[in-house]
Each structure stands twice: as C-alpha cells, then as structure tokens.
Amino acid sequence: MFRLMRRINQQVSDDECKKVLKDEKRAAFSVIDENGYPYTVPVNFFYDEEENKIYIHCAKEGHKVEILRRCDKVCFTVWNQGFKKEGHWEWNATSVVVFGKAEFVEDKDLLEKQLRKLAAKYYPTKDEIEKEMSSPSAKRVEMICIKPDHMTGKLVNEK
C-alpha cells in the first residue's frame, strides 16, 4: 500500500525516526480538504514512544477539525536542525514522514495527561504548565492522536 523509498541508501532506521520525533519541536501536519486540496499547517507536537502515537493540540473548531471529521487520513512531517561535517558547507538533515490515521481524544483524563506531556516539551517549568492547565483556554483545547500506519526517515545531504 505504501511506496518504498526511492533513495533507499538515504533511509534511516526506525530508531533514528523515533529520535527525531522525540527531539524536534515543530512539524507539518497535512490533511486533504473536501475539495481534494492538501491543507498543511505547522504544529507543536508530542511523540509518545511507549504508545507509538503522536499528539497535537488545536481549537475545538476550525478548518483542520472540520476536515478530520470527514477524513481521518493524515501525513505528518518533521525534520531536525541538521549538521555540517567538518570542512563542508552543506547541511545534512534527517526528515521523517508519517502516514496515519488521526482521531480526537475523547477521554478527558487521557486528554489532560497527554496535554501535560505536550506542555512539558515546551514550557520551561511545571508552574508554567499548571498555570496554563488551570486557565480557561485549557478547557477549549482539542487533542488529536495520530496512529502511524507507515513511517520513513531520510538523511539528506543538501549538496
């Protein structure tokens, strides 16, 4: 069902893919709208390695939410900051592409638990997390869980 990578010599291991998912803070989340157009938005996210699931948050309404209520298939792309080899000008970066299905987290306890984990990735202190969790805006958060069906990673030399 899913294609193999064409440049197989640049493919990275599942462990390297998971490392990028755990370490990086920004990703592109893509869905297909009702007119067949791709819709991609930048998102903050949390990868739960134990569950092998990706969590993002958003408002309870909006374009992305409407699309997901019609079609649960998504593409999630993340990349690291890359590195330069000594004496070289070009960057080497690893990207990860995940195809999967998204669902809304309905269980309030799970939503709060995963929202705290997501916040821990971005907020500097537990006090800041608790302040945000007790704010009125926390009650308006929707949590989306992505269950990966297929994942590939690629190390690209930008020369």
Buried (B, 14 or more C-beta within 10 A) or exposed (E): EEEEBEEEEBBBEEEBBBBBBEEBEEBBBBBBBEEEEEBEBEBBBBBBEEEBBBBBBBEEEEEBBEBBEEEBEBBBEBBBEBEEEEEEEEBBBBBBBBBBBBBBBEEEEEBBBBBBBBBEBEBEEEEEBEEBBEEEEBEEBBBBBBBBEEBBBBBBEEE
